[in-house]
Amino acid sequence: MKPAPFEFFAPRSREEVLEKLAEYGDDARILAGGQSLVPLMNSRMVQPAVVVSINHCPALSYIKRAGNHLVCGALTRQVEAEESEDVRAHVPLMHEAMPLVGGAANRNRGTVCGSLAHADPLAELTAVAVALDAEFLVASKKGARTLTADQFFVSQLQNAMEAGEMLDEVRFPVTAGAKATFLEVGNRRHAFAIVGLAAQMIVDGGGACRGVRIAAIGLGPTPMRLRAAEAVLEGKATTPALLNQVAEAAREGIHPTTDIHADAEYRRYMAGVLATRAAAEISSVALAGK
């Protein structure tokens, strides 16, 4: 199929982008990588009257340290985050997740902020943002406001931005000495995960887990923080008995749905499996000094 007719603008500055968004409001959609928007337009699931490309605004593309955060701009390509030494050193969970985001061709064009703004409940970066309590800077002609990850993700393919706003940048907290992993299970390579899990923590010299952060995708309409599992791990070493407790805690209070890919009970079971695997993997790597 082909998209419905639309008007196209390619501003050269952030200010011009915000002016177009203010002028057209709900009728406008931002085009960055287009990995999500273009297929939706081609299938006519979305039919914006106006498309505003930010691809001629190089000032919106950056990865930089700002205080205790690593910041990605609106036009930062996923491949740039994947290859960034700053991401590897300062946000290990994001570094671990990036190779799982679509295929290489998708990451060459797709943007970090675009994936987050799309708010797909099976997108890896959404779990990273929720696990780390990332901050979302949302801008419009009226000014800017900052949202937490819990505030930003509203439901499936729905975020908290209002008409005339764009996701200007996302800020990921920096945690010195943290180790991380991203695990997921699916029914074919490069397809969406059935269940995925993001985990980051610090393992001290005695093997105790500190600053535990765990979030999952595939368990509901938004990424979900598994705080009960975090609480079980916090301050303790990963013994077999403790890992069994982690699995049970990861399954507490979650109510996945059944679809053509997997039933609810399988998703619930795998949340526990992935939580224990993640904790064991991070502890093993940390204690091995890698």
C-alpha positions as CSV (number, residue, x, y, z in Angstrom):
1,M,0.0,0.0,0.0
2,K,0.9,3.6,-0.3
3,P,0.5,6.4,2.3
4,A,-2.4,8.8,2.2
5,P,-1.6,12.2,0.8
6,F,0.4,14.5,3.1
7,E,2.4,17.7,3.2
8,F,6.1,17.4,3.8
9,F,8.4,19.9,5.5
10,A,12.2,19.6,6.2
11,P,13.2,22.4,8.6
12,R,16.9,23.2,9.1
13,S,16.7,24.0,12.9
14,R,15.1,22.9,16.1
15,E,13.2,26.2,16.3
16,E,11.7,25.7,12.8
17,V,10.7,22.1,13.8
18,L,8.9,23.4,16.8
19,E,7.2,26.2,14.8
20,K,5.8,23.6,12.3
21,L,4.6,21.4,15.2
22,A,2.9,24.4,16.8
23,E,1.3,25.3,13.5
24,Y,-0.1,21.9,12.7
25,G,-0.6,20.3,16.1
26,D,-2.2,16.8,16.0
27,D,-2.1,16.8,12.2
28,A,1.7,16.6,12.2
29,R,4.1,13.7,12.8
30,I,7.9,13.9,13.1
31,L,10.1,11.9,10.7
32,A,13.5,10.9,12.0
33,G,14.6,7.4,11.0
34,G,11.1,6.4,9.8
35,Q,11.5,2.8,10.8
36,S,8.2,2.8,12.6
37,L,6.3,5.8,11.1
38,V,6.7,4.9,7.4
39,P,5.3,1.3,7.7
40,L,2.4,2.7,9.7
41,M,1.8,5.3,7.0
42,N,2.1,2.8,4.2
43,S,-0.5,0.5,5.8
44,R,-2.6,3.7,6.5
45,M,-2.8,2.8,10.2
46,V,-1.7,6.4,10.7
47,Q,-2.5,9.2,8.2
48,P,-0.9,12.5,9.2
49,A,-1.7,15.5,7.1
50,V,1.8,16.8,7.7
51,V,5.2,15.1,8.1
52,V,8.0,17.2,9.6
53,S,11.5,15.7,8.9
54,I,14.2,16.5,11.4
55,N,16.9,14.9,9.3
56,H,18.3,18.3,8.2
57,C,18.9,19.4,11.8
58,P,22.3,18.0,12.7
59,A,22.3,19.9,16.0
60,L,19.7,17.4,17.2
61,S,22.2,14.5,16.9
62,Y,24.5,14.0,19.9
63,I,25.6,11.8,22.7
64,K,27.1,13.8,25.5
65,R,27.7,13.7,29.3
66,A,25.7,16.2,31.3
67,G,26.3,15.9,35.0
68,N,25.3,12.4,36.2
69,H,23.5,11.6,32.9
70,L,24.4,10.5,29.4
71,V,22.1,12.4,27.0
72,C,20.9,11.4,23.5
73,G,19.5,14.0,21.2
74,A,16.3,13.6,19.1
75,L,18.3,12.7,15.9
76,T,20.9,10.3,17.5
77,R,20.9,7.2,15.4
78,Q,20.7,3.8,17.1
79,V,24.0,2.7,15.5
80,E,25.7,5.7,17.0
81,A,24.6,4.6,20.5
82,E,25.5,1.0,19.7
83,E,29.1,2.0,18.8
84,S,29.5,4.8,21.4
85,E,32.3,4.3,23.9
86,D,30.5,6.7,26.2
87,V,27.4,4.4,26.2
88,R,29.6,1.4,26.8
89,A,31.4,3.0,29.7
90,H,28.6,4.9,31.4
91,V,25.2,3.2,30.5
92,P,26.1,-0.5,30.2
93,L,22.5,-1.6,30.0
94,M,21.9,0.5,26.9
95,H,25.1,-0.9,25.4
96,E,23.9,-4.5,26.0
97,A,20.4,-3.8,24.5
98,M,21.4,-2.0,21.3
99,P,22.4,-5.0,19.2
100,L,18.9,-6.5,19.8
101,V,17.1,-3.4,18.5
102,G,15.8,-4.6,15.1
103,G,18.4,-5.5,12.4
104,A,21.6,-3.6,11.5
105,A,19.8,-1.9,8.6
106,N,17.1,-0.6,11.0
107,R,19.7,0.7,13.5
108,N,21.5,2.6,10.7
109,R,18.5,4.9,10.3
110,G,16.4,4.4,13.4
111,T,16.9,6.8,16.3
112,V,17.0,6.3,20.0
113,C,14.4,8.9,20.7
114,G,12.2,7.7,17.8
115,S,12.1,4.2,19.2
116,L,11.2,5.5,22.6
117,A,8.5,7.9,21.3
118,H,6.9,5.1,19.3
119,A,6.3,3.4,22.7
120,D,6.1,-0.1,21.4
121,P,5.7,-2.4,24.4
122,L,8.1,-4.9,22.9
123,A,10.9,-2.3,22.1
124,E,14.1,-3.0,24.0
125,L,15.0,0.6,24.6
126,T,11.7,1.2,26.5
127,A,12.8,-1.4,29.1
128,V,16.2,0.2,29.4
129,A,14.5,3.6,30.0
130,V,12.2,2.2,32.7
131,A,14.9,0.2,34.4
132,L,17.2,3.2,34.7
133,D,14.5,5.8,35.5
134,A,15.5,7.8,32.4
135,E,14.4,11.3,32.0
136,F,12.5,12.5,28.9
137,L,12.9,16.2,27.8
138,V,9.8,17.1,25.8
139,A,9.8,20.5,24.0
140,S,7.4,22.7,22.2
141,K,7.1,26.4,21.2
142,K,5.6,27.0,24.7
143,G,8.7,25.6,26.5
144,A,10.0,22.3,27.8
145,R,9.1,19.8,30.4
146,T,10.7,16.7,31.9
147,L,8.9,13.4,32.3
148,T,10.0,10.3,34.0
149,A,9.9,7.0,32.1
150,D,6.8,5.9,34.1
151,Q,5.1,9.1,33.1
152,F,6.2,9.0,29.5
153,F,4.9,5.5,28.6
154,V,1.1,5.6,28.8
155,S,0.0,2.5,26.9
156,Q,0.7,0.4,23.7
157,L,2.0,2.8,21.1
158,Q,0.9,5.8,23.2
159,N,3.2,8.3,25.0
160,A,2.4,11.3,27.2
161,M,3.4,14.0,24.6
162,E,0.8,16.5,23.7
163,A,0.1,18.2,20.3
164,G,3.0,20.4,19.2
165,E,5.6,18.6,21.3
166,M,8.6,16.5,20.3
167,L,11.0,14.3,22.3
168,D,14.0,16.7,22.4
169,E,16.3,14.3,24.2
170,V,16.5,11.4,26.7
171,R,18.8,11.3,29.7
172,F,20.1,8.0,31.0
173,P,21.6,8.0,34.6
174,V,25.3,7.1,34.8
175,T,26.2,4.4,37.4
176,A,29.9,3.8,37.9
177,G,30.9,0.1,38.1
178,A,27.6,-1.3,37.1
179,K,27.2,-4.5,35.0
180,A,24.2,-5.3,32.8
181,T,22.6,-7.7,30.5
182,F,19.5,-7.8,28.2
183,L,17.9,-11.2,27.7
184,E,14.9,-12.0,25.5
185,V,13.1,-15.0,24.1
186,G,11.3,-15.0,20.7
187,N,10.1,-17.3,18.1
188,R,12.4,-16.3,15.3
189,R,15.6,-14.3,14.9
190,H,15.3,-10.5,14.4
191,A,11.6,-10.6,15.2
192,F,9.9,-8.9,18.2
193,A,10.6,-10.6,21.5
194,I,7.9,-12.5,23.3
195,V,9.4,-11.5,26.6
196,G,12.5,-9.5,27.3
197,L,14.3,-8.4,30.4
198,A,16.7,-5.6,31.1
199,A,18.9,-5.9,34.3
200,Q,21.7,-3.7,35.7
201,M,23.4,-3.9,39.1
202,I,26.7,-3.5,40.9
203,V,28.2,-6.6,42.4
204,D,30.6,-5.8,45.3
205,G,33.7,-7.7,46.3
206,G,31.7,-10.1,48.5
207,G,29.3,-10.9,45.7
208,A,26.4,-8.9,47.0
209,C,24.1,-7.2,44.5
210,R,23.7,-3.4,44.9
211,G,21.6,-0.8,43.0
212,V,19.5,-3.6,41.4
213,R,17.4,-2.5,38.5
214,I,15.2,-4.9,36.5
215,A,12.5,-4.1,33.8
216,A,10.7,-6.4,31.4
217,I,8.9,-6.1,28.1
218,G,6.1,-8.4,26.8
219,L,4.2,-8.5,30.0
220,G,1.7,-5.7,29.4
221,P,0.9,-2.5,27.4
222,T,4.0,-0.7,28.7
223,P,7.5,-1.9,30.0
224,M,7.3,-3.1,33.6
225,R,9.7,-2.6,36.5
226,L,10.1,-5.8,38.5
227,R,10.6,-4.2,41.9
228,A,9.8,-7.3,43.9
229,A,12.6,-9.2,42.2
230,E,14.9,-6.2,42.7
231,A,14.1,-6.2,46.4
232,V,14.9,-9.9,46.8
233,L,18.4,-9.4,45.2
234,E,19.3,-6.1,46.8
235,G,22.2,-6.6,49.2
236,K,22.5,-10.4,48.7
237,A,24.7,-12.8,46.8
238,T,23.1,-14.9,44.1
239,T,22.9,-18.4,45.6
240,P,20.7,-21.0,44.0
241,A,18.1,-20.6,46.8
242,L,18.0,-16.9,46.3
243,L,17.6,-17.2,42.5
244,N,14.5,-19.4,43.1
245,Q,13.1,-16.5,45.2
246,V,14.0,-14.0,42.4
247,A,12.0,-16.1,39.9
248,E,8.9,-16.2,42.1
249,A,9.2,-12.5,42.9
250,A,9.6,-11.6,39.2
251,R,6.2,-13.3,38.6
252,E,4.4,-11.4,41.3
253,G,1.7,-8.9,40.3
254,I,2.1,-9.4,36.6
255,H,-0.9,-10.2,34.3
256,P,0.3,-10.8,30.7
257,T,-2.1,-11.3,27.9
258,T,-2.4,-14.3,25.5
259,D,-2.0,-13.8,21.8
260,I,-0.9,-15.8,18.7
261,H,2.7,-15.8,19.8
262,A,2.4,-17.1,23.4
263,D,-0.1,-17.5,26.1
264,A,-0.2,-15.5,29.4
265,E,1.2,-18.3,31.6
266,Y,4.2,-18.8,29.3
267,R,5.0,-15.1,29.5
268,R,4.7,-15.1,33.2
269,Y,6.9,-18.2,33.6
270,M,9.6,-16.7,31.3
271,A,9.7,-13.5,33.3
272,G,11.0,-15.6,36.2
273,V,13.4,-17.6,34.1
274,L,14.9,-14.5,32.5
275,A,15.2,-12.7,35.9
276,T,17.2,-15.6,37.4
277,R,19.4,-15.9,34.3
278,A,20.1,-12.2,34.3
279,A,21.1,-12.1,38.0
280,A,23.3,-15.1,37.6
281,E,25.0,-13.8,34.5
282,I,25.8,-10.4,35.9
283,S,27.1,-11.9,39.1
284,S,29.3,-14.3,37.2
285,V,30.7,-11.6,34.9
286,A,31.3,-9.2,37.8
287,L,33.1,-11.7,40.0
288,A,35.2,-12.9,37.1
289,G,36.4,-9.3,36.8
290,K,35.3,-8.8,33.2
